[in-house]
Amino acid sequence: MKSHVHQLICSALLLFLLCCAYGCAAAVVNLKSEDGWEPIRIGVYPGGLSVWIKSCRRYSTNKVSFGSFATVTYEKLIICDPVTGITPEKAKMMHKVVVEGSRLHMDRLLVKPVKGNLLIEKHHGYDFKERCPDAFPRRDHLTKGIPKVDFALYLGLTASHEEHRICSKDANGRPTSGLIKLNPKEFNNTRHYIRLAAHEIGHALGFTLEEFKENDMLLEEKSNTGRNIMALLTDTVKKKAQDHYNCKSLNHMELDYRSGKNEYPHWKRRHAKDELMSTYVNRPSAMYYTELTLAAFHSLPYYKADFSKAETMTWGRNASCEFLTGKCVEDSTPKFPEMFCNDSTTVLRCTTDRASLGTCSMKQLASDVPREFQYFTNKRIGSPSSDMMDHCPVIESSWKTSCEFGDEDAMPGSIVSNMSRCLEGEFLEPREPKYIGTFRDICANVKCENGILKVQYKGNEKWHECTDGKRIDIEKGPALYGGKIVCPKYSDFCTDKPEESQ
């Protein structure tokens, strides 16, 4: 029955077939109740999308819009664009994608459930209309409350970067409603945007400075080099971070200070690049829901986390304390070559989250890198500050080389699809000579089936079993003439880990 429900949800939303690898399987498994705690029930309400659709219709016929919309001309130009803006069909798609993103939290977080209707208007010092005047809830939500829901999520639109806000709280301080605003131009029905929606929902659920400060979870200090540090300091976060990095002396999990100065913090990207709540840099990313984010929510008094649903992130795993405190590159040589790089070639390789192909981000910059982050003899060599990596060079993804929605013409030998992930190659031979030496790895379709990882590569319809550490010999075909695919760990791809892969 569980498998049947899994298939129905995935096909109904037309999202992707690789549900076990991408988190969909976990999103539909029911949590068990525990001592009065129940899985959080999140209701997703697209009232703000409907308001924008009506406003855009008026705007397109040169009629005067209503309320504050009359003054936001730039937003209207973007949001009401007839090609990339909001439409009834796109609003329906966005709602479905956000619902799927909310399932990632519903499957992992428990709360003391609301008895009766959820009240949000003026509750425990929070005035919903003041906090979120552009949420556009249904009238009965404010008068009668909302039945069978613990958290009400309202959707809106923005012409720039995504926004998020807590709109109300209960007597215990738990957020009970929130608003997230999404850009219709940049939003698609893909795994990436499911995860991006889950990221924004995470902030609305309480991954904020306000909540961390109110619950005495925040550490602020200076490093021995004088750098400002902001971190989460709780027993659960400490334990899970120690386990992930294999660093028993670690007593906190650092946040990105630059984003932390704002209301909504993120994990420091240098330490947790592929994590759900890491700093988002507008590139394809797997955004894994790991024990680190579960620990942050579990440390808030109104949540309990189901750590059995944590996803695997290879970034920093078992890398030791030196990974967190030492240099990423020393004497121009990467200390952790599976994560950092030191070349300026354009050879395509897998990113650490296996969501994309990419190239090393090492560049000659316009000015000297800060002394603390100088890793090369040339003081202007490093990754751009916009990468948020403390100038450490890594294999960075691009939209053009994403396994999920990239351009196959730019990815020789690769498949682009909802099922595609990046796999390490050996001696890959492209059919066309012009591609020789342009790529080392490829994107291929991957699925998890009864504890077995299976791979389908370009030009070959067969699904090949891929056991940890083994190789798949590539048969001569229309895309590749030969070579091998290196099989990864099953647990790096699939959430339904078999016993032997635990």
N, C-alpha and C positions, 0 to 999 in steps of 0.2 A: 504493500500500500504506500509506504514512504517513497519508494522508487517511482510509483505511478504519479504521486503528487508532484514530485521533483520534475518529472518530464512535462507535466501539464503546465506548471508555472513557467518553465524555461521556454516552451514553445509558444505559450500565449503571449509572452512579452517579446518574442522574436529577438531575444538577446544574443545567446550564444550556446553552443552545444557542449562546450567544455566546462560544465557547471562545477564539477568537483574540483577542477584545478583553479578556477577563478572565484570560488567562494559561493556560488549559487546553491550548491548542495547544502552547505551549512546554513544558508539563509532560510531554508524551509523546514529545518528540523526543530521540533518543539523542545524547549527547555523544560526541565522538571521543576515543579514547585518546591520550595524549601522554606519551612518555618514561617509561613505567611508571606514569603517573597514569591512573586510571579514574574514571568517574562514581561517586559515592558510592552505596552500596547501603544503603537504610534499611529495616529490618524493623519493622513496627508490631504490637505485641502487647497485646491488650486484657484481660490477666489480671486487672487491678485492677477492671475493669468487671464481670467474672464474679463476683468475690468480693463486690462490693457487691450484685449481684442476689441472691445467696444470703443475704446478711445481711438484705436488705430483706424477703425472704420469711419469714425467721425473726422479724423485727421485726413484720411485719404479723400474725403469728399469736401475738404476745405471748410468743414463746419467747426465752430468753436468747441473745443473740448471742455471738460468740466474740472473743477477743483484745481489741485496743484499741477495737473497734467498740462494746463494751458501754458505754463512757464518753462517746461522742460523740453525745449525744442530739440536740443541735441539728442536727448534720450529718444524722443519720438522718431527722429531721423534713423536711428539705429534699430530700435525695437519695432518700428512700423515699416521697416524696409520690406517691399513686396516680395523680395527673393529670399533674404536671410532672416527676416523678422518673424514675429509671432503670428501664427495662424491657428485656427481651431485644431487642425491635424497635429501641428507641432506641440500645442499645449497638451494634447492628449498623450503624445509621446513623452514629453517632459514629466508629466504626472506619473506615468508608468515607471520611468527610469528612477524617479525620486522614491517611489514606493519600494522599488527593488533595493535602492540604497538604504532605506530605512530598515529593511529586513536584516541587513548585516548587524544592526544594533539590537533589533528585537530578538535575534537568535542568541545574543551574547550577554545582554544586560537584564538583570532582574530588579524590580522595585516592589515596595509595598503598594499593592494596587489601590486605585481610587475606588471608593465605595459610592455607588450612585453616579451622578453626573459629574464630570470634571468642570470645575468653575474657574474661569480665567479673567473675567472683566476687571473687578477691583477686589483683589484677593491678597491678604497678608502684605499690604503696603505696596503692591504692584498694581499700577493702573495700565491695563492692557492698551487702551487707546493712546495713552501718552507714550508708552514704550514703543508701540508698533502701529502708528496711525495708518501705515500703508499696507497692513496685512489683509484687510478686507474679509473678516470672518463673516459667516452667515449670522443673521440677526439672532437666531435662537441659540447660537453658541454663547452669546453675551447675556442673554436673558435666562435661558433654562439650563445652560451648560451642555456638555457633550457626553453622551452615554458610551460606555465600554471603551474608554480611551484613557491612558495615563499621560500622554503627551500629544498635544495638537501642533502639527507643523503646517504653517501657511507658506504658500509659494508666491513669489513676486518676480519681477524682471528688472534687470539693470543693463545699461549699455556699456558698462566697464567690467571690472572684476567682480567676482561673486561676493555677496554680502550675507551676513548672518546676525541674528539678534535674539536674545532671550526676551520673551514678552511677558511672562508671568511665572510666579513660583508658588509653592504650597507652604504650609506652616512649618515644614522641616527644611525649607530652603531649596527643595528640589525644583528645577525648572519644569514647568508644566505646559508651556507653549513657546513656540519660537517662530521666527521668520527667516527664510533664506531666499535670496534673490539670485537668479541665474541669468546668464547672457544667452538669449535665443540664437544668436549668430554662431556661437561657439559650442552649442549643446547638441549632442547626437545620441542615438540609441546604441551605445557601445558600453563595454565593460568599463572603459576608462571613465566615462561620465557617471556610471553607477557609483564608482569609487569616489569620484569628485563630489557627488551628492552626499555620500556617506561622510566624507570629510567635513562638509559644511554642516550637516546635521550634528556631527560630533561637537562642534562649537556650540550649537543651540542647546544641546543636552547638558552642557556644563564644562566643556574643555576650554575654560576661559580664565584669565587672571583673577577676575572677581571671585569666582568659585574657589580657586586654589588659595587665594589670600584669606577668604572667609573661613576656610577649613584648615588653616595653618599648614599648608602643604608646600609653600613656596620658600625657596632659599635664594637670597641675593647676596653676593659677595664679589670680591675681586680676586683674580688669579694672581699667581706669583709674578706675572708679567704686567700686572696692572689692568688687565682686561676685565670688564664687567661680566659677571656670570649670573645667570638666572636658571634655576633648576627646580625639579620636583624632588622633595625629600620626604618620603614616607616609607614605612617598613615594607609594604608590598612592592612599591616601585623599586626600592633598593634590591630586594630579593630577585625580582624578575630581570632587572638590568644586570645584576651579578651573574645570573644564570646564562643570559643571552651572550654576554661578552666574555664569559669565563674570567671574571675579574672580581675576586672576593673582597678587595679593598674598596671597591666602588660603593659610595654611600648616597648617590643621587643620580638623577637622569637629567642631563642638561637640556635646556630649552634654547631656542634661537633668540639671542638677546635683542636683535634688531626687530624681529616680529613681536617679541615679548613686550617691547615698549608700548605696543598697541594692546587693545583689550583682549585680542585673541592670539594666544601663543601657539607655537609649534615645537616639535622636537627639533633639536639642532640637526640640520641636514647632514653635516659632516659625520655625525654619529649614527644617524638613522635614515639614510637617504631614501629607502624604499618603503618606509612605514606610512600607514594611513594618515597619521597626524603630523607627519614631517612637513617642513616648509614646502609649499607648492610653488614650482618655478615655471609653470605653463609648458610642460613637456610631457610626453607619454610616460606614465609611471604605473607600476603594479599596485602601489598603495596597499600593502598587506596589513590586515587587522591583527597585530601581534600581541603578545603578552604585555608589551610595554604600554600600549594604549589601554588594554584591559586593566592593567594595574592602576593606571591613573583614575579611571572611572571607579574601580573597586575601592580606591582610597577615599572617594567622596562618600559621606555617610548614608546617602540615600540610594546607592547602587550596590549590587553584588554582581560580580562578573563570573561567567562560566569560562574558565581558562582552558577547558578541554576543546573549545572552539577556536583557540588561537591559531593564526596562520604562521607559516614559516617564512622568515626573512633571512636570506643568506648574508646580507650586508652586516658586517661586524660580528657575525656569529662565531663564538669561540676564538675571537681574535686577540684576546688578552687585554690587560690594562694598558699596555703600550699603544694599542690602537687608539685609545681614547686620549691619552696624555702625551704621547710621543709625536714625532713628525711623520707625515704620510710618505714623504720622500726624503731620503738622506743621501748626500753626496750624489745627487741627481738620479738615484736608484730607488724605485718604489719599495717600501718596507713590507707592503702587503700587495703583491702584484695581482692577486685575484680581485682586488678592488681599485687600486690606483695604477696609473700609467705614466709614461714619460716619453711619448713620441708625438710627432706632429703629422703622421701619415694619415691618409684618408681611407685606410683599409677598414672595412666594416667588420665589427665584432659584436658579440652579445653584450648588452648592458647587464648589470648584476641582477636585475629583477626579471630578466629574460622576456621582457615585454617588447623589446625593440633591438634593432641593430643600431650601432652608433660608432663614433670615432672619439679618439682621445681629445679631451678639452684643453690640453696644454697649448698655450699661445704666448706670443710676444705681446705684452701689454703696453699701454701708452705711458705708464709711469711705474716706478719701483713698487713692488709688492711690500706691504708692511713687514718690518723686520721679523716679527714673530712667525710670519708665514713664508719666509724666503727659503726655498728648498733647493734652488739651483744656483750655480755660480753666477749666472746672469740674473740680476735682481728683478728683472722685469718679466721673468718667465713664471707662468702659473696658470690656473684657470681664472676666468673673469669673476669679479666680485658678484655679479648677478647670478652666478651658479650657487651662491650661498654654501660653498664648500671650504671656506678658509683657504682658498686658492689652491686646494689640492686637485690635481688633474685626474679625471675619471673618464670612463667610456660613457659619454652622454648621448641620450636618445635625441631623435628629432621626429617631427610629425611625418616627414617624408619617408622615414625608415622604420615606422612603427609596424610591428607584426600584425596588429589588428586593423589598421586603416592607412597604411603607408602606400607608396607608389612602387608597384612591382618592377617597373622599369628602372628604378633606382636601387633595386635589391636583387641582384642576379642570383638565380637559383632558389629564391624564396617564394613562399606562399603568403598572401595577405588575406586573413579571414578572422572571424571571431574565435576560431579554434587555434589560431597560430601562436606559437611561442618560439623563442630563440634557442637554438641548440648549437653546441660546439661542433665544429667540423674538423676533419683531418684530411689533408691532401685533396681538397675539393677541386674538381676539374670542371669548369664551365664549358658548355658546348661552343660558345662564341669566344674566340681568342682575345677579343678586346676586353673581356672581363677578367682575364687571368691576373691574379695578384690584387684584385680590387676588393675581395671579401675573404674572410677566414671562416665565418660562421653563417648559418642560414636560419630563416624562419620556416617552420614546418607545422602542419596540423598535429595536435597532440590531444589525446583523450585518456581518461582514467577509467578503467573497466575491470571490476572485480579484483582490485588490488594489482592490476597490471597496467603499466604505462605503454601506450601504443602511439606510433608515429607514422604519419603519412607525408612523404616529401614530394616536391614538385616534379611532375612528369611520371609519377608512379601512383596508381590508384590503390595499391595494396596497403593495409595497415600492418606495420611491423612491430612485434613485441620488443620493448626496449628495457632490458634489465639493468639495474644499477651497475655502472662501470663497464658494461659491454659496449660493443660497436655494431652499427648497422652498415653493411656494405651497400653502397649506392650502385644500382644497376644503371647501365648506359641508357640514357633517355633524351627527350627533347630539350631539357634544361641543363642537366648535369651528365657528364661522361663517366664520372667515377669519384672515388673518395669514400670517406666514412663519416657517420654521425656518432658522436660520443653520447651514450645514454647517461642522463643525470640521475640523481637520487629521486626515487618516487615521491618522497616526502617534500621535495622542493617544488613539486608541481601540483600535488593532489592533497586535498584536505581529508579525504577518507583514508587515512594512513592504514595500511595493513599492519598486522602485529609485528612482522619482522622489520618494518621500516620505522618503528617508533623511535 
